[in-house]
Amino acid sequence: MAGKPPTSDPVQDAPEVGAPQHSAVGIPAITNALKISQQQMGVRRTALTLLRVNQKNGFDCPGCAWPEDDKRHAAEFCENGAKAVAEEATLRRVTPDFFAAHPVSDLATRSGYWLGQQGRLTHPMYLPEGADHYQPLTWDRAFDLIAEELTALDTPDEAVFYTSGRTSNEAAFLYQLFAREFGTNNLPDCSNMCHESSGSALTATLGVGKGSVLLEDLYKADLIIVAGQNPGTNHPRMLSALEKAKAGGAKIISINPLPEAGLERFKNPQTPRGLAGGGTALTDLFLQVRLGGDQALFRALNHRLLATEGALDTDFIREHTHGFDEFAALANTTDDAETLRATGLTQDEIDRALAMVLASRRTIVCWAMGLTQHKHSVPTIAEVVNFLLLRGNIGRPGAGVCPVRGHSNVQGDRTMGIFERPAPAFLDALEKEFGFAPPRDHGYDVVRAIRALRDGHAKVFFAMGGNFVSATPDTDVTEAAVRRARLTVHVSTKLNRSHAVTGARALILPTLGRTERDRQVRPDGTSADQFVTVEDSMGMVHASRGRLEPAGPHLLSEPAIVARLARRVLGPQSPTPWEEFERNYATIRDRIARVIPGFEDFNAKVARPGGFTLPHAPRDSRSFPTATGKANFTAAPVEYPTAPEGRLLLQTLRSHDQYNTTIYGLDDRYRGIKNGRRVVLVHPDDAAELGFADGEYADLVSEWTDGSERRAPGFRVVHYPTARGCAAAYYPETNVLIPLDHTADTSNTPAAKSVVVRLEPAQQG
């Protein structure tokens, strides 16, 4: 039997703290995954559901975007993937009776954990202006309300259409198509907050804003550098690939301010050695870099490569790159003392890294938010590209760039056109295919959307999935901005805080999950199962088919919601066959095939078990669709964040019982934290200098350049082996500390990994 949801928020005022672990996964991961799955789904449903995760005839795990090998294990999921599936396939339900018993004013006081534990949404719900309770309504009435607000706007640019990375390719394509036919490019998405810096840097340097490696490249690599990433929690299945690479002779360098258990030792639960407790040591060299010191580190390595005879691939540089001389001139001015200040490393550590680089013919660099969420993230990633170009490690098997995405289709959504700054060629293709003139002006990204809501320039906010107010920076500013909207709409599977922070009116539209069967009615009245597709972190596109019965009879799929809304808003004069798209998703894929390069014969390709690989010119042919027609070296000054005396640099991060803003539990097993989330990890020497003993409580106060301050109260100080001068705490609790204007240059991504904070004795005991 599945367990019941909690009726009250658990007490978190006294987190238990033990020593951090030095290995990941193993039997504890199996135990925890099954425990949570059975609590949410029951025994039988757990077995039926988990055995279909990431299978060729099953559904894509909503937990992350890591790809699968062609040969799949029977249990092709990780602990956190099981948690994600359990939360979606739960037997718990949030019905209209729940909303009758819980006013919005009560929901606003609840934790994200409590809200998420209540279960699946079952009915469309409406919050009238001035009311404190959501009430049920029909789908037709919901679409009428949205149409009333949208058609009353002075300009389509007063609407914002946000997308979460869980949205399928088919739904995302329809969503951007509707927004553009309506008349706006206001299509912010979660990429704006994570890998936008990667896309900006890679597009400028290589011509393609995606990674250049496939899974098999990891197995061919001599050296894999994992920078600013914690795969043990955020992409656990990546550990299996790293273990296989190690077995093939690869070396691994880990670069991170925090030691992470998953990169120390991996206990693979699908091998006898892993179950016996031995596991595989993954990291050969751990470089504990200061927050934001990665650009300085890669610049130092590049400087040393330039000075080492025979280290460069001169043929590749001559034939395939542009800008080498300017880059080399700047790199040759590198100051060793500044490098050590910026990185916090020793010269011996950098020398050891250089020796491993020189011993490798095939090198891959993987990264995640630790590189993308700084003010200087774009030049940092461009410096990584410089590093790879010097030795010809682009377009070579076993080598390349590997930005590791989070949401399971965040990359696919961008491919489908979810982007506030679309390329003219994409808009041209839309116009040719659908017969309307899409808008050409750039729209709002996430940060600009918040400013527009704050300033009254945006009046309708529509979210396709996600938890916008908890995912975004400057929580108080964001929530006040959202409350200024005339209407907020959320297409959701479960409750979250964004449902309690609303505009004057609000709608919750319940939708199918990945695990559920999607049946659509044909013109003759019969029904047919549909499937959707997703793109993983390495550009592989494959089908996803749910098999569970929907959580309730009133749920609609995301494509159906978009299609019906478009028919209501755009009217019969729309040239787009919205009703046909709702009834048969293959017709959506036919249109995608004619609009987006690489998707030709989409339906035939995706019918193959395992799907197909999208083309990637730098990888496939060493051709670079940049402005110069070559891979571009860049010459940017080295930057790194600093904190004044008595302050620390704070990074926000996930706990192990967390997926983005979804909180599965209150433990962070690998870091030794139990039953609490309001903790701040500080090096013991820094804590001593600041006067905080382990176990004392502090308020975190961020300081911004305009003199403003933001406060997050009541965090237990945990003495932890992080880099000196650096601290770490969980989001979304610390998003309140990130100024809205603290963003990366070029990409405008919130700089959540380098926030200047001071610790003050807790004001509330």
Secondary structure, 3 states (H helix, E strand, C coil): CCCCCCCCCCCCCCCEECCCCCCEEHHHHHHHHHHHHHHHHCHHHHHHHHCCECCCCCECCCCCCCCCCCCCCCCCCCHHHHHHHHHHCCCCEECHHHHHHCCHHHHCCCCHHHHHHCCEECCCEEECCCCCCCEECCHHHHHHHHHHHHHCCCCHHHEEEEECCCCCHHHHHHHHHHHHHHCCCCCCEHHHHCCHHHHHHHHHHCCCCCCCCCHHHHHHCCEEEEECCCHHHHCCCHHHHHHHHHHCCCEEEEECCCCCHHHHEEECCCCHHHHCCCCEECCCEEECCCCCCHHHHHHHHHHHHHCCCCCCCHHHHHHHEECHHHHHHHHCCCCHHHHHHHHCCCHHHHHHHHHHHHCCCCEEEEECHHHHCCCCHHHHHHHHHHHHHHCCCCCCCCCEEEECCCCCCHHHHHHCCCCCCCCHHHHHHHHHHHCCCCCCCCCCCHHHHHHHHHCCCCCEEEEECCCHHHHCCCHHHHHHHHHCCCEEEEEECECCHHHCCCCCEEEEEEECCCCECEEEECCCCCEEEECEEEECCCCEEEEECCCECCCCCCCECHHHHHHHHHHHHHCCCCCCCHHHHHHCHHHHHHHHHHHCCCCCCHHHHHCCCCCEECCCHHHHHCCCCCCCCCEECCCCCCCCCCCCCCCEEEEEECCCCEECCEECCCCEHHHCEECCCCEEEECHHHHHHHCCCCCCEEEEEEECCCCCEEEEEEEEEEECCCCCCEEEEECCCCHHHCCCCCECCCCCCECCCCEEEEEEECCCC
